[in-house]
Structure formats: structure tokens, C-alpha cells
Amino acid sequence: MNARIRWLAFGTALILAAACSRPGGEAAGGASAMTAVDHAVAAAHAIQANPAATDSILAAHGLTRARFDSLMYEVAADSALARAYTEAIK
């Protein structure tokens, strides 16, 4: 009986995790989308200020080059996020 309850709890947790997230690993919703823009802007400003330190800047922001590229594509794919990024990066 305990094993059945554990499997049921595990399955429920998986379903909830799938329902509350999207492929980029960010939670769905406006607040997290703007956080993605803020994160991208902060990293981009730091890289613009010191391009030679790109890898250490990305690491300080918890990013890799691949994840930063993915973040930028995520922002660019949404017109509202792209507009917010464009305004913030000026």
C-alpha cells in the first residue's frame, strides 16, 4: 500500500511540474517573463562594459554561453519581451 501511495504522489508531482513549467525551465507567467528580460539585460550590460570577461560575467549571472543564447532567443521570440528588452538595453 505504501508503494502505491508513493507512486501516486510521484506521478502527481510530475504532472504538476509539467503543468507549471515550459521548455525553457522558467515558470509560465508574466512575472517570470519579465525576470528573464531583466536577467538578459543585466548580463548584456555587464558584457558590454567588459567584453573580455564574458565567461566570468555569465558565470556570475548563473549562465553559460548556451543558456544566454537560449535566453536571448526566448526574449526575441515574444514581441512584448523583445520590446521591453530593447527599451531596457538603451
N, CA, C and O of each residue as an XYZ file, in Angstrom:
360
protein
N       0.812     -1.191      0.000
C       0.000      0.000      0.000
C       0.862      1.264      0.000
O       0.553      2.214     -0.720
N       1.938      1.294      0.795
C       2.819      2.458      0.837
C       3.453      2.733     -0.524
O       3.604      3.889     -0.921
N       3.822      1.677     -1.229
C       4.438      1.852     -2.548
C       3.448      2.483     -3.521
O       3.830      3.323     -4.335
N       2.199      2.091     -3.447
C       1.168      2.641     -4.328
C       0.970      4.144     -4.038
O       0.825      4.937     -4.968
N       0.964      4.521     -2.792
C       0.800      5.932     -2.420
C       2.007      6.738     -2.882
O       1.857      7.854     -3.380
N       3.204      6.175     -2.720
C       4.412      6.877     -3.188
C       4.382      7.090     -4.692
O       4.720      8.173     -5.171
N       3.979      6.061     -5.448
C       3.912      6.207     -6.902
C       2.857      7.235     -7.306
O       3.059      8.004     -8.246
N       1.742      7.243     -6.599
C       0.692      8.209     -6.877
C       1.181      9.632     -6.584
O       0.931     10.550     -7.365
N       1.874      9.810     -5.462
C       2.419     11.127     -5.120
C       3.470     11.555     -6.137
O       3.502     12.716     -6.544
N       4.328     10.625     -6.549
C       5.357     10.918     -7.540
C       4.729     11.313     -8.874
O       5.160     12.280     -9.500
N       3.723     10.577     -9.305
C       3.037     10.887    -10.562
C       2.341     12.244    -10.504
O       2.370     13.004    -11.472
N       1.726     12.540     -9.382
C       1.064     13.831     -9.209
C       2.074     14.966     -9.270
O       1.821     15.992     -9.901
N       3.217     14.786     -8.617
C       4.272     15.804     -8.634
C       4.780     16.034    -10.053
O       5.017     17.177    -10.443
N       4.951     14.970    -10.826
C       5.405     15.107    -12.210
C       4.384     15.862    -13.054
O       4.751     16.719    -13.858
N       3.130     15.548    -12.876
C       2.082     16.234    -13.636
C       2.035     17.711    -13.276
O       1.913     18.558    -14.160
N       2.131     18.027    -11.998
C       2.132     19.425    -11.573
C       3.358     20.162    -12.102
O       3.252     21.310    -12.536
N       4.510     19.518    -12.069
C       5.720     20.156    -12.582
C       5.593     20.434    -14.075
O       6.002     21.496    -14.544
N       5.039     19.503    -14.813
C       4.864     19.694    -16.251
C       3.846     20.791    -16.538
O       4.012     21.553    -17.490
N       2.814     20.879    -15.742
C       1.775     21.881    -15.965
C       2.231     23.287    -15.599
O       1.734     24.265    -16.157
N       3.158     23.394    -14.680
C       3.582     24.708    -14.182
C       4.865     25.215    -14.819
O       5.369     26.265    -14.421
N       5.396     24.512    -15.777
C       6.641     24.964    -16.395
C       6.531     24.883    -17.901
O       5.603     24.294    -18.456
N       7.520     25.502    -18.547
C       7.584     25.445    -20.001
C       8.984     24.991    -20.382
O       9.846     24.906    -19.506
N       9.251     24.692    -21.661
C      10.511     24.069    -22.060
C      11.773     24.789    -21.612
O      12.782     24.129    -21.365
N      11.763     26.103    -21.497
C      12.960     26.824    -21.085
C      13.276     26.667    -19.614
O      14.308     27.156    -19.154
N      12.415     25.996    -18.859
C      12.643     25.812    -17.449
C      12.121     26.963    -16.608
O      12.208     26.911    -15.381
N      11.595     27.973    -17.217
C      11.037     29.107    -16.500
C       9.567     28.825    -16.223
O       8.884     28.222    -17.050
N       9.088     29.248    -15.092
C       7.674     29.089    -14.787
C       6.870     29.970    -15.733
O       7.302     31.067    -16.087
N       5.720     29.497    -16.135
C       4.876     30.268    -17.039
C       4.305     31.463    -16.301
O       3.993     31.377    -15.113
N       4.169     32.584    -17.007
C       3.565     33.753    -16.392
C       4.330     35.012    -16.705
O       5.497     34.965    -17.094
N       3.665     36.147    -16.531
C       4.250     37.439    -16.869
C       5.421     37.818    -15.986
O       6.402     38.372    -16.482
N       5.352     37.538    -14.690
C       6.418     37.952    -13.778
C       7.729     37.263    -14.128
O       8.775     37.911    -14.132
N       7.700     35.972    -14.421
C       8.935     35.278    -14.754
C       9.452     35.692    -16.129
O      10.660     35.676    -16.366
N       8.553     36.060    -17.031
C       8.986     36.528    -18.341
C       9.754     37.837    -18.201
O      10.788     38.022    -18.842
N       9.256     38.742    -17.369
C       9.970     39.994    -17.154
C      11.276     39.740    -16.409
O      12.254     40.455    -16.629
N      11.312     38.749    -15.544
C      12.548     38.392    -14.874
C      13.570     37.926    -15.907
O      14.759     38.218    -15.779
N      13.117     37.206    -16.926
C      14.013     36.776    -17.994
C      14.582     37.987    -18.718
O      15.769     38.008    -19.043
N      13.760     38.991    -18.973
C      14.233     40.211    -19.622
C      15.235     40.919    -18.721
O      16.302     41.330    -19.179
N      14.899     41.063    -17.446
C      15.805     41.720    -16.506
C      17.145     40.991    -16.417
O      18.203     41.619    -16.374
N      17.086     39.675    -16.390
C      18.293     38.854    -16.328
C      19.138     39.050    -17.591
O      20.355     39.214    -17.509
N      18.494     39.032    -18.745
C      19.197     39.217    -20.012
C      19.816     40.611    -20.094
O      20.947     40.764    -20.554
N      19.083     41.617    -19.654
C      19.583     42.997    -19.696
C      20.781     43.161    -18.771
O      21.782     43.765    -19.156
N      20.689     42.634    -17.568
C      21.796     42.759    -16.615
C      23.064     42.111    -17.161
O      24.148     42.688    -17.080
N      22.923     40.917    -17.716
C      24.088     40.229    -18.278
C      24.623     40.987    -19.496
O      25.836     41.136    -19.642
N      23.744     41.461    -20.359
C      24.174     42.172    -21.567
C      24.895     43.470    -21.218
O      25.914     43.790    -21.830
N      24.385     44.221    -20.246
C      25.057     45.457    -19.829
C      26.453     45.166    -19.292
O      27.408     45.870    -19.620
N      26.570     44.142    -18.477
C      27.876     43.788    -17.916
C      28.853     43.351    -19.008
O      30.034     43.696    -18.965
N      28.359     42.596    -19.981
C      29.225     42.144    -21.083
C      29.639     43.325    -21.952
O      30.783     43.387    -22.403
N      28.721     44.265    -22.194
C      29.066     45.455    -22.974
C      30.138     46.279    -22.261
O      31.002     46.867    -22.912
N      30.087     46.324    -20.960
C      31.056     47.104    -20.190
C      32.440     46.463    -20.195
O      33.448     47.169    -20.146
N      32.499     45.129    -20.253
C      33.782     44.430    -20.202
C      33.721     43.141    -21.029
O      33.609     42.056    -20.460
N      33.794     43.243    -22.364
C      33.659     42.063    -23.227
C      34.725     40.991    -22.980
O      34.476     39.811    -23.227
N      35.885     41.376    -22.507
C      36.953     40.400    -22.270
C      36.604     39.432    -21.144
O      37.164     38.338    -21.075
N      35.704     39.814    -20.282
C      35.340     38.983    -19.136
C      33.997     38.286    -19.329
O      33.310     37.986    -18.352
N      33.622     38.028    -20.561
C      32.299     37.468    -20.856
C      32.009     36.195    -20.079
O      30.949     36.081    -19.462
N      32.923     35.242    -20.095
C      32.654     33.969    -19.418
C      32.457     34.138    -17.921
O      31.567     33.514    -17.343
N      33.275     34.976    -17.280
C      33.114     35.170    -15.840
C      31.846     35.957    -15.528
O      31.215     35.722    -14.498
N      31.470     36.872    -16.389
C      30.223     37.625    -16.196
C      29.032     36.686    -16.302
O      28.124     36.731    -15.473
N      29.034     35.839    -17.319
C      27.937     34.886    -17.469
C      27.862     33.955    -16.265
O      26.774     33.664    -15.768
N      29.017     33.488    -15.796
C      29.034     32.618    -14.620
C      28.476     33.340    -13.396
O      27.747     32.745    -12.603
N      28.812     34.604    -13.243
C      28.301     35.380    -12.112
C      26.779     35.546    -12.174
O      26.119     35.692    -11.145
N      26.241     35.522    -13.377
C      24.791     35.625    -13.560
C      24.131     34.244    -13.621
O      22.937     34.138    -13.899
N      24.897     33.202    -13.365
C      24.350     31.849    -13.371
C      24.033     31.336    -14.757
O      23.125     30.522    -14.925
N      24.774     31.803    -15.762
C      24.520     31.431    -17.152
C      25.751     30.817    -17.791
O      26.879     31.043    -17.353
N      25.516     30.044    -18.824
C      26.574     29.604    -19.730
C      26.332     30.331    -21.042
O      25.303     30.985    -21.208
N      27.268     30.224    -21.973
C      27.050     30.857    -23.280
C      25.806     30.288    -23.959
O      25.022     31.026    -24.556
N      25.635     28.975    -23.864
C      24.466     28.336    -24.485
C      23.175     28.785    -23.823
O      22.187     29.036    -24.513
N      23.160     28.891    -22.511
C      21.942     29.319    -21.809
C      21.651     30.794    -22.080
O      20.489     31.187    -22.183
N      22.699     31.610    -22.197
C      22.493     33.014    -22.536
C      21.891     33.144    -23.931
O      20.967     33.929    -24.142
N      22.416     32.370    -24.885
C      21.843     32.364    -26.237
C      20.381     31.935    -26.203
O      19.535     32.538    -26.863
N      20.092     30.902    -25.442
C      18.721     30.422    -25.322
C      17.818     31.488    -24.702
O      16.682     31.674    -25.136
N      18.323     32.175    -23.699
C      17.573     33.255    -23.062
C      17.286     34.373    -24.057
O      16.179     34.910    -24.085
N      18.265     34.722    -24.864
C      18.075     35.780    -25.854
C      17.057     35.358    -26.919
O      16.242     36.177    -27.344
N      17.091     34.109    -27.349
C      16.098     33.620    -28.314
C      14.702     33.627    -27.693
O      13.723     33.954    -28.365
N      14.609     33.268    -26.416
C      13.328     33.273    -25.711
C      12.754     34.694    -25.674
O      11.563     34.894    -25.911
N      13.598     35.661    -25.379
C      13.153     37.054    -25.336
C      12.764     37.528    -26.735
O      11.736     38.184    -26.900
N      13.561     37.208    -27.724
C      13.297     37.651    -29.090
C      12.036     37.028    -29.678
O      11.395     37.629    -30.540
N      11.676     35.840    -29.226
C      10.515     35.141    -29.770
C       9.192     35.777    -29.343
O       8.167     35.556    -29.988
N       9.202     36.547    -28.285
C       7.989     37.187    -27.776
C       8.099     38.687    -28.031
O       9.010     39.337    -27.518
N       7.181     39.240    -28.818
C       7.297     40.645    -29.209
C       7.256     41.599    -28.011
O       7.951     42.615    -28.010
N       6.460     41.288    -27.006
C       6.395     42.153    -25.822
C       7.709     42.114    -25.049
O       8.193     43.146    -24.584
N       8.283     40.921    -24.913
C       9.565     40.798    -24.215
C      10.674     41.464    -25.020
O      11.551     42.118    -24.456
N      10.634     41.298    -26.333
C      11.645     41.920    -27.190
C      11.578     43.439    -27.083
O      12.610     44.109    -27.036
N      10.373     43.977    -27.046
C      10.197     45.422    -26.898
C      10.733     45.896    -25.541
O      11.414     46.918    -25.460
N      10.423     45.150    -24.485
C      10.902     45.505    -23.147
C      12.417     45.432    -23.082
O      13.051     46.283    -22.458
N      13.010     44.422    -23.721
C      14.462     44.274    -23.734
C      15.095     45.445    -24.494
O      16.077     46.032    -24.040
N      14.530     45.770    -25.638
C      15.064     46.865    -26.461
C      15.044     48.179    -25.696
O      16.008     48.943    -25.746
N      13.971     48.441    -25.000
C      13.876     49.685    -24.216
C      14.862     49.673    -23.055
O      15.484     50.693    -22.761
N      15.008     48.537    -22.398
C      15.869     48.456    -21.215
C      17.356     48.492    -21.563
O      18.166     48.952    -20.758
N      17.719     48.018    -22.740
C      19.129     47.924    -23.104
C      19.697     49.271    -23.558
O      20.915     49.424    -23.641
N      18.841     50.240    -23.851
C      19.293     51.554    -24.329
C      20.100     52.288    -23.289
O      20.553     53.406    -23.535
